[in-house]
Amino acid sequence: MGDLPRRWLPRAAATGRVVGQLARTLARHAVSPDVASERALGDAIVADLDRLKGLAMKVGQILSYMDVGLPDATTAALARLQTGVKGMDFAEVEAVVAASLGAPVDHLFEGFERAPVAAASIGQVHRARLGGVPVAVKVRYPHVRDTLAGDLAQVRPLAALASLTTAVDGAALVEELRERLLEECDYRTEQRAQEAAARALAGDTALRVPPTFPDRCGDAVLTTAWMPGAPFAGLLAGPPEARNRAAATLARFPWTTLFGHGFLHADPHPGNFLFPGGGEVTVLDWGSVRHFAPDEVEPFRALIVSVLDGNRARFREAVVACGLAPRPDRFDFDAGWEMFSWLYAPYGGTSFRFDRAWWVAGRRWTGPGNPNQRHQGLPPAWIWLLRVQWGLGAVLVRLEAEGDFATALREAVEGRAPSPTPNQPPPPRHTRA
């Protein structure tokens, strides 16, 4: 791979080229759809974003599963960013491992595969063995911390402009992004988050977290058990019953961790999940984790309950308590009620189908048609709440998931243990090294 492009001008030029390519794709698709052209442009965008890594690639991953109106052929090309395309040369991998763990690769691991199985925005994953046990070894790209810091520096002027025209504190949002993204570059932080999540979910029959190998972890290397399971594409191609069982687990995942344990896995793109079967979901990549204080969680809990109960008076109180209406006299609470009623419609009855019509209906709240666009606040914690809610919604729409999602949310909000996956007995617990 060589050094990541780190200087501002080359990165800005490449980013500008990607934006132009996306704009041309949308314009041409509106006038005269051409699948071959849309696929070719998608391939070109993937090549640029995969080379840039960092924040640019993260945005590409989000575009790969969030239905924002891109042609299907372009979205399919972008989906390759979920596991990456081009990684580091093996000599670079060896250097990073030796610097982080203090010994050569062949002294630390058996059968370390030279080609990565995934090359994402911060690092890449190799398959190896440790004491005869298959493991996944994630290795951070050199200089990616500097790359992310530079990308975020370019975002600051845009955030400052947003602060002038909206009720959003742009500087606070950029600082929140900076802290979380730079945390992702420290694999010791990710190791601790993953081990804490494994402890928190140890009694869960369907949510699984890969165990770590602490003596093979460092600031730039993370070693975990190699976990079996189909990728998202395999689940997508499977029968509806399997998709619905997995979707039931996915849909409750953020509520279980947030209301039960005070944290969110804040990167719900499809490449971070494996599906062993029987409704089980293995959650990978614990680098993007946001911990919440009780005074952040409780107003959000009250907001959800007010919508589920149809209590508009409590809804108004909760919106203000969450910091979403810094000037209540200017906030349109009727429009806010409509938006959150749409967002939590999947959790309001005994059965719901995540179809594209529901998703498209929500676009009205992300553009100029939203009367609260200039008056709605966005506390820093809400970056991750919204990312998870919208991102998970997009994943469930891709699955065309159908079932009872209300019960799981109620159980999580009320602090009750989750019910078994519908129509499926609790699977046996697996013991791993």
Residue pairs with C-beta under 8 A, 6 or more apart in sequence:
1 86
1 87
1 88
1 89
1 92
1 141
2 89
3 142
3 143
4 51
4 52
4 53
4 54
4 141
4 142
4 143
4 144
4 147
5 11
5 14
5 51
5 52
5 147
6 143
6 146
6 147
6 150
8 150
8 154
11 52
11 56
11 147
11 150
11 151
11 154
12 154
14 48
14 51
14 52
14 56
15 52
15 56
17 48
18 45
18 48
18 49
18 56
18 60
21 41
21 44
21 45
21 48
22 45
22 70
24 41
25 38
25 41
25 42
25 70
25 71
25 74
26 69
26 70
28 34
28 37
28 38
29 38
29 70
29 71
33 71
35 71
35 73
36 73
38 71
38 72
38 73
38 74
39 73
39 74
39 76
39 77
41 74
42 73
42 74
42 75
42 76
42 77
42 78
43 77
45 60
45 74
45 77
45 78
46 60
46 77
46 78
46 80
46 81
46 85
47 85
48 56
49 56
49 57
49 59
49 60
49 81
50 57
50 60
50 80
50 81
50 84
50 85
50 86
50 119
51 86
53 121
53 122
53 141
53 144
53 147
54 121
54 122
54 144
54 147
54 148
54 151
55 121
55 148
55 151
55 152
55 155
55 181
56 151
57 81
57 84
57 120
57 121
58 121
60 78
60 81
61 78
61 81
61 82
61 120
61 121
61 269
61 271
62 269
62 391
63 70
63 75
63 78
64 75
64 78
64 79
64 80
64 81
64 82
64 269
65 75
65 79
65 82
65 269
65 270
65 391
65 394
65 395
65 398
66 390
66 391
66 394
67 75
67 356
67 359
67 360
67 394
67 397
70 78
79 233
79 270
82 232
82 269
82 270
82 271
83 117
83 118
83 119
83 120
83 271
84 116
84 118
84 119
84 120
84 121
84 124
85 119
86 119
87 116
87 119
87 124
88 96
88 116
88 119
88 124
88 139
88 141
88 142
90 114
92 142
93 105
93 114
93 124
93 126
93 139
94 104
94 105
95 142
96 139
96 140
96 142
96 220
96 221
97 104
97 105
97 108
97 137
97 139
97 220
97 221
98 104
98 105
99 220
100 140
100 187
100 218
100 219
100 220
100 221
101 108
101 216
101 218
101 221
105 112
106 112
108 216
109 128
109 129
109 130
109 135
109 137
109 216
110 128
110 129
110 130
110 131
110 132
111 128
111 129
112 126
112 128
112 137
113 126
113 127
113 128
114 126
115 126
116 124
116 125
116 126
117 125
117 126
117 127
117 136
118 124
118 125
118 271
119 125
120 271
120 285
122 140
122 141
122 144
122 184
122 185
122 287
123 138
123 139
123 140
123 141
123 144
123 187
123 220
124 138
124 139
124 141
125 136
125 137
125 138
125 139
126 136
126 137
126 139
127 134
127 135
127 136
127 137
127 226
128 134
128 135
128 136
128 137
128 223
129 135
130 213
130 216
130 223
131 433
133 225
133 226
133 433
134 225
134 226
135 213
135 216
135 223
135 224
135 225
135 226
136 210
136 223
136 224
136 225
136 226
136 227
137 216
137 221
137 222
137 223
138 187
138 221
138 222
138 223
138 224
139 220
139 221
140 185
140 187
140 219
140 220
140 221
144 185
145 182
145 185
148 181
148 182
148 185
149 178
149 182
152 174
152 177
152 178
152 181
155 174
155 177
156 170
156 171
156 174
158 170
159 170
159 171
159 173
159 174
160 170
160 171
161 170
162 168
162 170
163 169
163 170
163 171
165 374
166 373
166 374
166 375
166 376
167 326
167 327
167 374
167 375
167 376
167 377
167 378
168 376
168 377
168 378
169 377
169 378
172 379
172 380
173 378
173 380
173 383
175 380
176 380
176 381
176 383
177 383
180 266
180 288
180 290
180 384
183 189
183 287
184 190
184 287
184 288
186 219
187 217
187 218
187 219
187 220
187 221
187 222
187 287
188 217
188 218
188 219
189 287
190 222
190 285
190 286
190 287
190 289
191 212
191 214
191 217
191 222
193 263
193 286
193 287
193 289
194 209
194 210
194 212
194 222
194 224
194 286
195 212
196 263
197 209
197 257
197 263
197 265
197 283
197 286
197 289
198 209
198 210
198 211
198 212
200 257
200 260
200 261
200 263
201 207
201 208
201 209
201 256
201 257
204 256
204 418
205 420
205 421
205 426
205 427
205 429
206 249
206 278
206 279
206 280
206 281
206 418
206 420
206 421
206 426
206 427
207 249
207 253
207 256
207 280
207 281
207 283
208 227
208 276
208 280
208 281
208 282
208 283
208 430
209 282
209 283
209 286
210 224
210 225
210 226
210 227
210 282
210 284
211 224
211 225
211 432
211 433
212 222
212 223
212 224
212 225
213 223
213 224
213 225
216 223
217 223
225 432
225 433
227 274
227 276
227 282
227 284
228 274
228 276
229 274
229 275
229 276
229 277
229 280
229 282
230 238
230 274
230 275
230 276
230 277
231 270
231 271
231 274
231 275
232 270
232 271
232 273
232 275
232 395
232 398
234 275
235 242
235 243
235 246
235 275
235 399
236 243
236 398
236 399
240 400
240 402
241 423
242 275
242 277
243 399
243 400
243 401
244 399
244 401
244 402
244 403
244 422
245 278
245 279
245 421
245 422
245 423
245 424
246 275
246 279
246 280
246 281
246 399
247 354
247 396
247 399
247 401
247 402
247 403
248 279
248 401
248 403
248 404
248 405
248 408
248 421
248 422
249 279
249 280
249 281
249 421
250 273
250 281
250 392
250 395
250 396
250 401
251 346
251 392
251 396
251 401
251 405
251 408
251 409
252 405
252 408
252 409
252 411
252 412
252 418
253 265
253 281
253 283
253 392
254 264
254 265
254 268
254 388
254 389
254 392
255 408
255 409
255 412
255 413
256 408
256 412
256 418
257 263
257 264
257 265
258 264
258 292
258 297
258 300
258 412
259 297
259 301
259 412
259 413
259 415
260 412
260 415
262 291
262 292
262 293
262 294
262 297
263 289
263 290
263 291
263 292
264 289
264 290
264 292
264 384
264 385
264 388
265 272
265 283
265 286
265 288
265 289
265 388
266 288
266 289
266 290
266 384
266 387
266 388
267 285
267 287
267 288
267 387
267 391
268 387
268 388
268 391
268 392
268 395
269 391
269 395
270 395
270 398
271 284
271 285
272 283
272 284
272 285
273 281
273 282
273 283
273 284
274 281
274 282
274 284
275 281
275 282
276 282
278 421
278 424
278 427
279 421
279 424
279 427
280 427
290 381
290 384
292 381
296 379
296 381
299 318
299 321
299 322
299 323
300 318
300 322
300 385
301 413
302 314
302 317
302 318
302 321
303 315
303 318
303 319
303 322
303 340
304 344
304 409
304 413
305 311
305 314
305 413
306 312
306 314
306 315
306 317
306 318
307 315
307 337
307 340
307 341
307 344
307 348
308 344
308 347
308 348
308 406
308 409
308 410
308 413
312 333
312 337
315 333
315 336
315 337
315 340
316 328
316 333
319 325
319 331
319 333
319 336
320 328
322 379
322 382
323 377
323 379
323 382
324 331
324 336
324 376
324 377
324 378
324 379
324 382
325 331
325 333
325 336
325 375
325 376
325 377
326 375
326 377
327 375
330 375
331 372
331 375
331 376
332 371
332 372
332 375
335 370
335 371
335 372
336 372
336 376
339 365
339 370
339 372
342 358
342 361
342 362
342 365
343 362
343 389
343 393
344 409
345 352
345 358
346 352
346 354
346 358
346 393
346 396
346 405
346 406
347 405
347 406
347 409
347 410
348 406
349 406
350 404
350 406
351 402
351 403
351 404
352 402
352 403
352 404
352 405
352 406
353 400
353 401
353 402
354 393
354 396
354 397
354 399
354 400
354 401
354 402
355 397
355 400
356 397
358 397
359 393
359 394
359 397
362 393
364 370
367 373
370 376
378 386
403 422
404 422
407 419
408 418
408 419
410 416
411 417
411 418
411 419
412 418
420 426
